[in-house]
Amino acid sequence: MIIIPAIDLKDGQCVRLRKGVMEDTTVFSNNPTEMASKWVEEGARRLHLVDLNGAFEGRPINADCINEITKSFPKLPVQIGGGIRDLKTASAYIEAGISYLIIGTMAVKNPDFVEELCLEFPDKVIVGLDANNGFVATDGWAEQTNISVVELAKKYEQYGVSSIVYTDIARDGMMQGVNVDATAALADQTSIPIIASGGITNLDDIAALLKNAHHGIIGAITGRAIYEGQLNFRDAQAMSDIYDS
């Protein structure tokens, strides 16, 4: 299981939100590339980038920051979500060196778009499922649907999606612990590998996920915990490596 540092971008800054609320923002850096460098130096094997403005506006807003990171670390896998709503945007990111495209809102509203991307960019499409009480939320978590996470995940098994990023909105940025049970349950009910997200606070959370990794959990995204020093990134990855060995 790989530990993936999150770099959430808002107005060109590296921030963290609580429960996805744009007004509840903590700024951790005015230089996202420097922040990326910090995690690379600490051994990150992949970065998770989110264009928060893009998620709400439906188009890339922080593309300059994202492109600067991919240029600075051309060999590092980077996944990006937020505002990818058309093939032109997706193609531009791939050409800029992005390894994985995370599709959230469009995965709910236009499944054909996900299928098109999977055909155009094999093994480079991740579906982002953001859940509130087991049901999917879209548009930067501003809109709640009546579609169950499991139902949507199973729909994408035949599309060639490389993985699913599963986020429990109620836990995200709240430092209350990851929803291990829901993550493992989703992994059990789909053949698509799962990347856990939302609420990871400390090494106990990493250990709990590792105990359930056999269900199909291949990664864990962490943000606020590593920025506020509650979780040591090196220790988290080392624990995962020992468990995997």
C-alpha positions in Angstrom: 0.0 0.0 0.0 1.4 3.4 -1.0 0.9 6.5 1.1 0.0 9.5 -1.2 0.5 13.1 0.0 -2.4 15.4 -1.0 -1.7 18.8 -2.4 -5.0 20.7 -2.6 -4.9 23.8 -4.7 -7.0 26.9 -4.2 -6.1 30.3 -5.7 -2.6 29.1 -6.4 -2.0 28.0 -2.8 -1.6 24.7 -1.1 -4.6 24.4 1.3 -6.8 22.0 3.2 -10.5 22.2 3.6 -12.8 20.7 6.3 -15.5 18.6 4.8 -14.9 20.2 1.5 -16.2 23.6 2.5 -14.3 26.2 0.5 -14.8 28.9 3.2 -13.2 26.7 5.8 -9.7 26.8 4.5 -6.3 26.4 6.0 -3.3 27.6 3.9 -0.2 25.5 4.3 2.0 27.0 1.6 2.0 29.7 -1.0 4.3 27.6 -3.2 2.8 24.2 -4.1 5.9 23.1 -6.0 8.0 23.6 -2.9 5.5 21.5 -1.0 5.6 18.8 -3.6 9.4 18.9 -3.3 9.1 18.3 0.5 7.1 15.1 0.0 9.3 13.9 -2.8 12.3 14.3 -0.6 10.5 12.3 2.1 10.0 9.4 -0.3 6.6 10.0 -1.9 6.0 7.6 -4.8 2.9 9.4 -6.1 1.3 12.8 -5.5 -2.4 13.5 -5.3 -3.3 17.0 -6.7 -6.8 18.6 -6.5 -7.8 21.7 -8.3 -10.4 22.9 -5.7 -11.4 25.9 -7.7 -11.7 23.7 -10.8 -14.0 21.3 -9.0 -16.5 24.0 -8.3 -16.2 25.9 -11.6 -16.0 22.8 -13.8 -12.8 23.8 -15.6 -9.1 24.0 -14.8 -8.2 27.0 -12.6 -4.9 26.0 -11.1 -3.3 24.4 -14.2 -0.2 26.5 -14.0 0.6 25.2 -10.5 -0.1 21.7 -11.6 2.0 21.9 -14.7 4.9 23.4 -12.7 4.8 20.4 -10.4 4.8 17.8 -13.3 7.7 19.7 -14.9 9.7 19.7 -11.7 9.2 15.9 -11.1 8.9 14.4 -14.6 9.4 10.8 -13.3 7.0 10.9 -10.4 3.4 9.6 -10.9 0.9 12.4 -10.3 -2.9 12.1 -10.2 -5.1 15.1 -10.6 -8.7 15.7 -9.9 -11.0 18.7 -10.1 -12.6 20.3 -13.1 -11.9 17.6 -15.7 -15.1 17.7 -17.7 -14.0 17.3 -21.3 -11.5 15.5 -23.5 -9.6 18.7 -24.2 -8.8 19.2 -20.5 -7.9 15.6 -20.0 -5.6 15.6 -23.1 -3.8 18.7 -21.9 -3.1 17.2 -18.5 -1.8 14.0 -20.0 0.5 16.0 -22.4 1.7 18.0 -19.4 2.9 14.8 -17.7 0.0 13.8 -15.5 -0.1 10.0 -14.9 -3.7 9.6 -13.7 -6.9 11.6 -14.3 -9.4 11.5 -11.4 -13.0 11.8 -12.6 -15.6 12.6 -10.0 -18.6 14.7 -11.0 -18.6 13.5 -14.6 -18.4 9.9 -13.4 -21.9 10.4 -11.9 -23.4 12.7 -14.5 -21.9 11.4 -17.7 -20.6 7.8 -17.5 -20.0 7.8 -21.3 -17.2 10.4 -20.7 -15.4 8.0 -18.4 -15.7 5.2 -21.0 -14.3 7.6 -23.6 -11.3 8.5 -21.4 -10.6 4.9 -20.6 -10.4 4.1 -24.3 -8.3 7.2 -25.1 -6.0 6.8 -22.1 -5.8 3.2 -21.0 -4.9 2.6 -17.3 -4.8 6.4 -16.7 -8.3 7.0 -15.4 -9.3 7.0 -11.7 -12.9 7.4 -10.6 -13.3 9.6 -7.5 -16.2 8.5 -5.4 -17.0 11.0 -2.7 -19.5 9.7 -0.2 -21.8 11.1 2.4 -23.6 8.3 4.4 -22.9 5.9 1.5 -24.3 8.1 -1.2 -22.3 9.9 -3.9 -21.8 13.7 -3.8 -20.7 15.8 -6.8 -19.6 19.3 -7.8 -17.0 19.7 -5.2 -19.3 18.0 -2.7 -21.9 20.7 -3.1 -24.5 18.4 -4.5 -25.8 15.2 -2.9 -27.2 12.4 -5.0 -29.2 9.3 -4.2 -26.7 7.0 -6.0 -25.0 4.5 -3.7 -21.2 4.4 -3.8 -21.3 0.6 -4.3 -23.7 0.8 -7.2 -21.6 3.3 -9.1 -18.3 1.5 -8.4 -19.7 -1.8 -9.8 -20.8 0.1 -12.9 -17.2 1.0 -13.8 -15.8 -2.5 -13.4 -16.1 -3.1 -17.2 -14.7 0.3 -18.2 -11.0 -0.3 -17.5 -10.8 2.1 -14.6 -7.4 1.8 -12.9 -8.6 2.5 -9.4 -11.2 4.3 -7.3 -10.4 7.1 -4.8 -13.0 6.7 -2.1 -13.5 9.6 0.2 -15.8 9.8 3.2 -16.8 13.5 3.2 -17.8 13.5 6.9 -14.2 12.6 7.8 -12.2 14.6 5.3 -10.0 17.2 7.0 -11.6 16.5 10.4 -8.8 14.4 11.9 -11.3 11.9 13.2 -9.9 8.8 11.7 -10.4 7.0 8.3 -13.7 5.1 7.7 -12.0 1.7 7.5 -15.1 -0.3 7.5 -16.8 1.5 4.7 -13.6 1.5 2.6 -13.0 -2.2 3.1 -16.7 -2.9 2.4 -16.5 -1.1 -0.9 -13.2 -2.9 -1.8 -15.0 -6.2 -1.1 -17.9 -5.4 -3.4 -15.9 -4.3 -6.5 -12.9 -5.7 -8.4 -11.5 -2.2 -8.9 -8.6 -1.4 -6.5 -9.4 1.2 -3.9 -7.4 4.2 -2.7 -8.6 5.3 0.7 -9.1 9.0 1.4 -10.6 11.2 4.1 -9.8 11.4 7.8 -6.5 9.6 8.0 -5.0 11.0 11.2 -2.2 8.8 12.6 -0.3 5.5 12.3 -3.2 3.7 13.9 -5.3 4.6 10.8 -2.5 3.3 8.5 -2.3 0.1 10.5 -6.1 -0.4 10.3 -6.0 0.1 6.5 -3.1 -2.3 6.2 -5.0 -5.0 8.1 -7.7 -4.6 5.4 -5.4 -4.2 2.4 -6.1 -7.8 1.3 -9.7 -6.6 0.4 -8.1 -4.6 -2.4 -7.0 -1.3 -0.8 -3.8 -0.3 -2.7 -3.2 3.2 -1.4 -4.1 5.9 1.2 -4.2 9.6 0.6 -3.3 11.9 3.5 -3.4 15.6 3.8 -4.1 17.6 7.0 -2.4 15.0 9.2 1.0 15.2 7.5 0.7 19.0 7.2 0.0 19.4 10.9 2.5 16.9 12.1 0.0 14.3 13.4 1.3 11.7 11.0 4.9 11.3 10.0 4.9 10.5 6.2 8.2 8.5 6.3 6.9 6.4 9.2 3.6 5.7 7.5 5.3 4.6 4.2 7.8 2.5 6.2 5.0 0.8 8.1 3.3 0.0 4.8 6.5 -1.4 3.3 7.1 -3.6 6.3 3.6 -4.9 6.2 3.7 -5.6 2.4 7.0 -7.5 2.8 
